[in-house]
Amino acid sequence: MTEDRRRKNIRRSSSVCGQELRMGYWDWYPKPKPRRPANGIKAQSGRQFGKTWWASKWLDALERLVDPGRLTRGRSYARSGQVLNLDIKPGRVDSRVQGSRPSPYKVQIEIKALSDKDWERVADAMAEQAIFAAKLLSGEMPQNIEEAFTTAKVNLFPASKGDLKTECSCPDWSNPCKHIAAVYYLLGEQFDADPFLLFRLRGKSKDEIMAMLRARRTAAEPIAEPIEEKKRKLRAPAEPVIPLEKCLDRFWDTAENLDDFVVKIEAPTVDAIPVKRLGAPGFWRDSKVDFIALFARAYKGLTEASLNTALGRHDKNRGR
């Protein structure tokens, strides 16, 4: 290499945060590429992570804390399957992420688990609104679920940098790094599918939460009337019971008095509960179409059509 060319290489510079960084020719080297594992967890999300509002809120906390460049690389890692596992425990997530080195990096994300007393207060607030239990049982996170946590003076989602503690065994000095970001994005996708994992991270499983809600609902129910009192109130039939074969001609006739016969016609509290509880079937392979969202719209349309028919409401625009 000639002396002039060597000097040009030494003068080569780039601007970083408004400062000039000078590099010699020996500092230029290709960036190492991450090794592609065969059994990594690949993100299923399209261009945007966080389909549900609760997953989006979880990811918002990350995006406030991490450098945009590392976020981009973290999303790339999540989509390419660099994350090898996710172990979600109360207050902690352990993971391994394959980088450019032979051994995967160890990632740990900690968030403070709520105490039993905190959860008791949260459950008390949840029990005051029946819609919470109905939606949670169907696999949905109620839109205003945070109100229950606010009432209990705790947070469901990370509210500040101090709420999260993250560690990675990689040599990157930045924290959170791209490996932590990749795990965080995949966590958001896991929360999309099962919002109860967010509660588990905060210290309680789905079964524990539902048991707490059922216990409070049972305690709120009126004390059952004694059997003897019920027997005393039973009335003798107004007319003797006629054997079925002797009244077949009147089998489909209505009773003389229908005052006690009440039919309540209304939309369900939560749309498509069976589909949301069962999830997408194993044969569903169209990753571009959300099975649950598709059938939730179908259920909603059927509900509206049924209500219109039952209540005698007719769409004037129908058939045009």
C-alpha positions as CSV (number, residue, x, y, z in Angstrom):
1,M,0.0,0.0,0.0
2,T,1.4,3.4,-0.9
3,E,2.0,6.1,1.7
4,D,-0.6,8.4,0.1
5,R,-3.3,5.7,0.2
6,R,-2.4,4.9,3.8
7,R,-2.9,8.5,4.8
8,K,-6.2,8.7,3.0
9,N,-7.4,5.6,5.0
10,I,-6.3,7.2,8.3
11,R,-8.2,10.4,7.4
12,R,-11.3,8.4,6.7
13,S,-13.9,9.4,9.2
14,S,-17.6,9.2,10.1
15,S,-19.9,11.4,12.2
16,V,-21.3,9.8,15.4
17,C,-23.6,11.9,17.5
18,G,-22.1,15.1,16.0
19,Q,-18.5,14.1,16.8
20,E,-15.9,13.1,14.3
21,L,-14.6,9.5,14.7
22,R,-11.3,8.8,12.9
23,M,-10.5,5.3,11.8
24,G,-7.5,3.7,10.2
25,Y,-7.7,1.2,7.4
26,W,-7.2,-1.6,10.0
27,D,-10.5,-0.6,11.7
28,W,-12.6,-1.6,8.8
29,Y,-14.0,-5.1,9.0
30,P,-17.2,-6.8,8.0
31,K,-19.9,-7.0,10.7
32,P,-20.3,-10.6,12.0
33,K,-23.6,-12.2,11.0
34,P,-25.7,-14.1,13.5
35,R,-25.8,-17.9,13.3
36,R,-29.2,-19.2,12.2
37,P,-30.5,-21.8,14.6
38,A,-32.6,-24.6,13.2
39,N,-35.1,-24.7,16.1
40,G,-35.6,-21.0,17.0
41,I,-38.9,-19.3,17.8
42,K,-39.9,-17.2,14.8
43,A,-42.3,-14.3,15.2
44,Q,-45.6,-14.7,13.4
45,S,-46.4,-11.0,13.3
46,G,-46.4,-9.1,10.1
47,R,-45.0,-5.6,9.8
48,Q,-46.3,-4.6,13.3
49,F,-45.9,-6.5,16.6
50,G,-48.7,-6.4,19.1
51,K,-52.1,-7.1,17.6
52,T,-54.0,-6.6,20.8
53,W,-54.1,-3.4,22.9
54,W,-52.4,-5.1,25.9
55,A,-49.5,-6.5,23.8
56,S,-49.1,-3.0,22.2
57,K,-49.0,-1.4,25.7
58,W,-46.3,-3.9,26.8
59,L,-44.2,-3.1,23.7
60,D,-44.6,0.7,24.2
61,A,-42.6,0.4,27.4
62,L,-39.7,-1.2,25.5
63,E,-39.8,1.4,22.7
64,R,-39.5,4.2,25.2
65,L,-36.3,2.8,26.6
66,V,-34.3,1.3,23.7
67,D,-32.3,2.9,20.9
68,P,-34.3,2.7,17.6
69,G,-31.4,1.0,15.8
70,R,-31.4,-1.8,18.4
71,L,-35.1,-2.1,18.2
72,T,-34.8,-2.7,14.4
73,R,-32.2,-5.4,14.9
74,G,-34.3,-6.9,17.8
75,R,-37.3,-7.2,15.5
76,S,-35.1,-8.8,12.9
77,Y,-33.8,-11.3,15.4
78,A,-37.3,-12.1,16.5
79,R,-38.5,-12.7,13.0
80,S,-35.5,-14.8,11.9
81,G,-35.8,-17.3,14.9
82,Q,-32.7,-16.2,16.9
83,V,-34.6,-16.7,20.2
84,L,-34.3,-20.3,21.3
85,N,-36.6,-20.4,24.2
86,L,-38.9,-18.4,26.5
87,D,-39.4,-19.4,30.1
88,I,-42.0,-17.2,31.7
89,K,-42.1,-17.3,35.5
90,P,-43.6,-15.0,38.2
91,G,-41.5,-11.8,38.1
92,R,-39.0,-13.1,35.5
93,V,-38.3,-14.3,32.0
94,D,-35.3,-16.4,31.1
95,S,-34.3,-16.9,27.5
96,R,-31.4,-17.8,25.2
97,V,-30.6,-15.9,22.0
98,Q,-28.3,-17.1,19.3
99,G,-25.9,-14.4,18.1
100,S,-22.8,-14.5,16.0
101,R,-20.8,-16.6,18.6
102,P,-21.1,-20.4,18.9
103,S,-22.8,-20.2,22.3
104,P,-26.2,-18.5,22.7
105,Y,-26.4,-15.4,24.9
106,K,-28.4,-15.7,28.1
107,V,-31.1,-13.1,28.5
108,Q,-33.0,-12.3,31.7
109,I,-35.9,-9.8,32.1
110,E,-37.2,-9.1,35.6
111,I,-40.3,-7.2,36.5
112,K,-41.5,-7.0,40.1
113,A,-44.2,-9.6,40.9
114,L,-47.1,-8.2,42.9
115,S,-47.5,-9.4,46.5
116,D,-50.4,-11.5,47.6
117,K,-51.9,-8.5,49.4
118,D,-51.7,-6.5,46.1
119,W,-53.4,-9.3,44.2
120,E,-56.2,-9.5,46.9
121,R,-56.9,-5.8,46.3
122,V,-56.8,-6.3,42.5
123,A,-59.2,-9.3,42.7
124,D,-61.6,-7.2,44.9
125,A,-61.6,-4.5,42.3
126,M,-62.1,-7.1,39.5
127,A,-65.0,-8.8,41.3
128,E,-66.9,-5.5,41.3
129,Q,-67.4,-5.7,37.5
130,A,-68.8,-8.9,36.1
131,I,-67.5,-8.0,32.6
132,F,-63.9,-8.6,33.8
133,A,-64.6,-12.3,34.6
134,A,-66.6,-12.8,31.5
135,K,-63.9,-11.5,29.2
136,L,-61.0,-13.1,31.0
137,L,-62.7,-16.5,30.8
138,S,-63.0,-16.0,27.0
139,G,-59.3,-15.2,26.7
140,E,-59.7,-11.5,26.3
141,M,-58.2,-8.7,28.3
142,P,-60.9,-6.2,29.3
143,Q,-60.2,-2.8,27.9
144,N,-60.4,-1.1,31.3
145,I,-58.7,-3.8,33.3
146,E,-56.0,-1.3,34.4
147,E,-58.7,0.3,36.5
148,A,-58.6,-2.6,38.8
149,F,-54.8,-2.3,39.2
150,T,-55.1,1.5,39.6
151,T,-57.6,1.0,42.4
152,A,-55.2,-1.4,44.1
153,K,-52.4,1.2,43.7
154,V,-50.2,-1.0,41.5
155,N,-49.4,-1.2,37.8
156,L,-50.0,-4.0,35.4
157,F,-47.6,-2.7,32.7
158,P,-44.2,-1.3,33.2
159,A,-44.6,2.4,34.0
160,S,-40.9,3.5,34.3
161,K,-37.4,2.3,33.6
162,G,-37.1,1.2,37.2
163,D,-39.9,-1.4,36.7
164,L,-37.7,-3.5,34.4
165,K,-34.4,-5.1,35.1
166,T,-32.7,-6.6,32.0
167,E,-29.5,-8.5,31.6
168,C,-27.7,-10.1,28.6
169,S,-24.4,-12.0,28.5
170,C,-23.4,-10.4,25.2
171,P,-20.5,-7.9,25.0
172,D,-22.8,-5.0,24.0
173,W,-22.5,-2.3,26.6
174,S,-26.0,-1.0,25.8
175,N,-28.8,-2.3,28.0
176,P,-31.3,-3.2,26.6
177,C,-29.4,-4.7,23.7
178,K,-30.8,-6.2,20.5
179,H,-31.0,-9.7,22.1
180,I,-33.2,-8.3,25.0
181,A,-35.3,-6.5,22.4
182,A,-35.9,-9.7,20.4
183,V,-37.1,-11.5,23.6
184,Y,-39.3,-8.5,24.5
185,Y,-41.0,-8.5,21.1
186,L,-41.6,-12.3,21.2
187,L,-43.1,-11.8,24.7
188,G,-45.5,-9.3,23.2
189,E,-46.5,-11.9,20.7
190,Q,-47.0,-14.5,23.4
191,F,-49.2,-12.0,25.3
192,D,-51.3,-11.5,22.1
193,A,-52.1,-15.2,22.2
194,D,-52.6,-15.6,26.0
195,P,-53.1,-12.5,28.1
196,F,-52.9,-14.5,31.2
197,L,-49.1,-14.9,30.7
198,L,-48.9,-11.2,31.5
199,F,-50.6,-11.9,34.9
200,R,-48.3,-14.8,35.4
201,L,-45.3,-12.5,34.9
202,R,-46.9,-10.3,37.6
203,G,-47.2,-13.3,40.0
204,K,-50.5,-15.1,39.5
205,S,-51.6,-17.9,37.1
206,K,-54.9,-18.0,35.2
207,D,-56.3,-20.7,37.6
208,E,-55.3,-18.6,40.6
209,I,-56.9,-15.5,39.4
210,M,-60.2,-17.2,38.4
211,A,-60.3,-19.0,41.7
212,M,-60.0,-15.6,43.5
213,L,-62.8,-14.2,41.3
214,R,-65.1,-17.2,41.9
215,A,-64.5,-17.1,45.6
216,R,-65.6,-13.4,45.7
217,R,-68.6,-14.1,43.5
218,T,-69.7,-17.0,45.8
219,A,-69.3,-14.8,48.9
220,A,-71.5,-12.1,47.3
221,E,-74.4,-14.5,46.5
222,P,-77.3,-14.5,49.0
223,I,-77.5,-17.4,51.4
224,A,-79.5,-20.3,50.0
225,E,-83.0,-20.7,51.5
226,P,-83.4,-23.7,53.8
227,I,-84.9,-26.8,52.0
228,E,-87.8,-27.0,54.5
229,E,-88.8,-23.4,53.8
230,K,-88.8,-24.1,50.1
231,K,-91.0,-27.1,50.6
232,R,-93.4,-25.0,52.6
233,K,-93.7,-22.5,49.7
234,L,-94.4,-25.1,47.1
235,R,-98.0,-25.0,45.9
236,A,-100.1,-27.9,44.8
237,P,-100.8,-28.0,41.0
238,A,-103.9,-26.1,40.0
239,E,-105.1,-29.1,38.1
240,P,-104.2,-32.8,38.3
241,V,-101.4,-33.9,36.1
242,I,-102.7,-35.7,33.0
243,P,-100.8,-38.6,31.5
244,L,-99.1,-37.7,28.2
245,E,-100.9,-40.2,26.1
246,K,-104.2,-38.7,27.1
247,C,-103.3,-35.1,26.0
248,L,-101.3,-35.6,22.8
249,D,-103.8,-33.5,20.9
250,R,-103.0,-30.5,23.2
251,F,-99.2,-31.2,23.5
252,W,-98.2,-28.1,21.5
253,D,-100.8,-25.8,22.9
254,T,-99.7,-23.0,25.1
255,A,-100.8,-22.7,28.7
256,E,-103.6,-20.4,29.7
257,N,-101.4,-18.1,31.6
258,L,-97.9,-17.1,30.2
259,D,-97.2,-14.3,32.7
260,D,-94.4,-16.3,34.3
261,F,-92.8,-17.3,30.9
262,V,-90.0,-14.9,30.1
263,V,-87.7,-14.9,27.2
264,K,-84.7,-12.6,27.4
265,I,-83.2,-11.8,24.0
266,E,-79.9,-9.9,24.0
267,A,-76.4,-10.1,22.6
268,P,-73.7,-12.0,24.6
269,T,-71.4,-10.0,26.8
270,V,-68.4,-11.4,24.9
271,D,-68.5,-12.2,21.2
272,A,-67.5,-15.7,19.9
273,I,-66.7,-17.2,23.3
274,P,-66.4,-20.8,22.0
275,V,-63.9,-19.8,19.3
276,K,-61.8,-17.7,21.7
277,R,-61.7,-20.5,24.3
278,L,-60.8,-23.2,21.8
279,G,-58.4,-21.1,19.6
280,A,-57.5,-21.7,16.0
281,P,-57.8,-25.4,14.8
282,G,-54.7,-27.3,13.9
283,F,-55.5,-27.4,10.3
284,W,-55.5,-23.6,9.9
285,R,-52.4,-22.6,8.0
286,D,-53.2,-19.2,6.6
287,S,-50.8,-17.0,8.6
288,K,-52.2,-13.8,6.9
289,V,-55.7,-14.3,8.2
290,D,-56.4,-14.3,12.0
291,F,-58.8,-17.3,12.5
292,I,-60.2,-16.0,15.8
293,A,-60.7,-12.4,14.4
294,L,-62.4,-13.8,11.3
295,F,-64.9,-16.0,13.2
296,A,-65.5,-13.3,15.8
297,R,-66.7,-11.0,13.0
298,A,-68.9,-13.9,11.7
299,Y,-70.4,-14.5,15.2
300,K,-71.1,-10.8,15.5
301,G,-72.9,-10.7,12.2
302,L,-75.0,-13.8,13.2
303,T,-75.8,-12.2,16.5
304,E,-77.1,-9.0,14.8
305,A,-79.1,-11.0,12.3
306,S,-80.6,-13.1,15.0
307,L,-81.6,-10.1,17.1
308,N,-83.1,-8.4,14.1
309,T,-85.2,-11.4,13.3
310,A,-86.3,-12.1,16.9
311,L,-87.1,-8.5,17.7
312,G,-88.8,-7.8,14.3
313,R,-86.2,-5.3,13.2
314,H,-85.8,-5.1,9.4
315,D,-83.0,-3.5,7.5
316,K,-84.5,-1.3,4.8
317,N,-81.4,-1.4,2.7
318,R,-81.3,-5.2,2.6
319,G,-81.6,-6.6,-0.8
320,R,-80.7,-3.4,-2.6
